Each structure stands twice: as structure tokens, then as C-alpha cells.
């Protein structure tokens, strides 16, 4: 990352603090550590659902808390995260919470190169690793399409739309091949240019409340399908 001399001179404390955080807690393990401890085990007969992801997941409960209220839904999104960071914290923030289902949504920040350049194969591999870890621990998986994006304001030189299409194709095919539920947000939210429909976003990447309202029935149906699946451990 290249900073102007004026920015570097004005905010050395902020920059050094962020550098230190990345050095000591790259995957942001502390973010939910106390929340996880307070959560306790799932109540009998009430299957817990963990939403694992980035800022799109993190902001979901903020913008539409009613969707989470009264349900055993646990939001474990962290803004800016890429799939390798999600993979590092997957045991703490998913497996150790003993959910019945995990909804995995990630990959757009990898395409934005938030933690450096990444191939589609590497991004896909991290998503597959999370799915495999979940299934090895008796957790049913819902895999999500990456939401559409035609540009990134913080990485204007990148052209993410074709990569998102390709990554979604890989995730969908893996889900089909391994009998995993796939939730397709992309098709319901894309405009004619590979981006989010303007009425569903303010910045081209993150959904507004209207965007989440499109996503909610899709993921709710996917969760119900996962819980009813013959391969669901609780059945």
C-alpha cells in the first residue's frame, strides 16, 4: 500500500496501530472471542445457524436486526476479511459454536486484493477447506454466491465482474458435486453490467436494507433445505 507523504505524516499512530494488529492478530481472532464465550452451547431442539463472512455478513445484523431476532442465528462477519482470514478463525468462530448449519459467504475481498493478489483457485480452495472442516465436524454447509460488483472504490483499477462470475461458477459446481446447498444471491441482485442493482446498494459492493431484504428469503430457504437434507447430521 502506497500512502502520500501528507497522509503518512498526519496519521502515524493509526497506521502503526493497524500494522501492529495485522502482525499480532491477522485474522482478528479477538473480535468475537468474548461473544463466543458468552454464547454457550446451543439450546436442545433449537439448531444454531452461524453466518460466516466479511462486511456483507457483519452489516446484515446491523441493518436488519429483525431478521436475526428470535432465531438461533449467529453473525460472525468481519469487515474487510478475505477467505484465508476466515479460514484461520473458522474453528473458533464456527466449529466451536456447534452449529447445525454454517452459511459461508466470502471471496469478494480476495478479488479486491485486500490481503494481496489471490488466484481464483486459491480463493475457491479456502472456501472448500471451510466446507470440508464444517462437514468433518458434523456441520451442514450452505455455500453462497459472491454478490455482484463491477468495481471497487478502494481498488478502482480492478475489474472484478468477470472474476466473480467465474468464482461463482466454481462454487456452484462444487456444491452440486458434493450435495451441498447453494444460495444464489448473484442472479437476484445483478444489474446489466455485472454490478449490484443500484436500488440495492449505495457503494456498489454492500447491500442496503433493500438488498438484504432480497437476500433473506433466499438464505432462509437454503437453511431450511439444509436442515431437511438427508445428509444433515441432526436427522
Buried (B, 14 or more C-beta within 10 A) or exposed (E): EEEEEEEEEEEEEEBEEEEEEEEEEEBBBEBBEEEBEEBEEBEEEEBBBBBBBBBBBBBBBEBBEEBBEEBBBBBBBBBBBBBBBBBBBBEBBBBEBBBBBBBBBBBBBBBBBBBEEBEBEEBBBBBBBBBEBBBEBEBBBBBBBBBBBBBBEEBEEBEBBEBBBEBBEBBBEBBEEBEBBBBBBBEBBBBEEBBBBEEBBEEBBBBBEEBBBBBBEBBBEBBEBBBEBEEBEEE
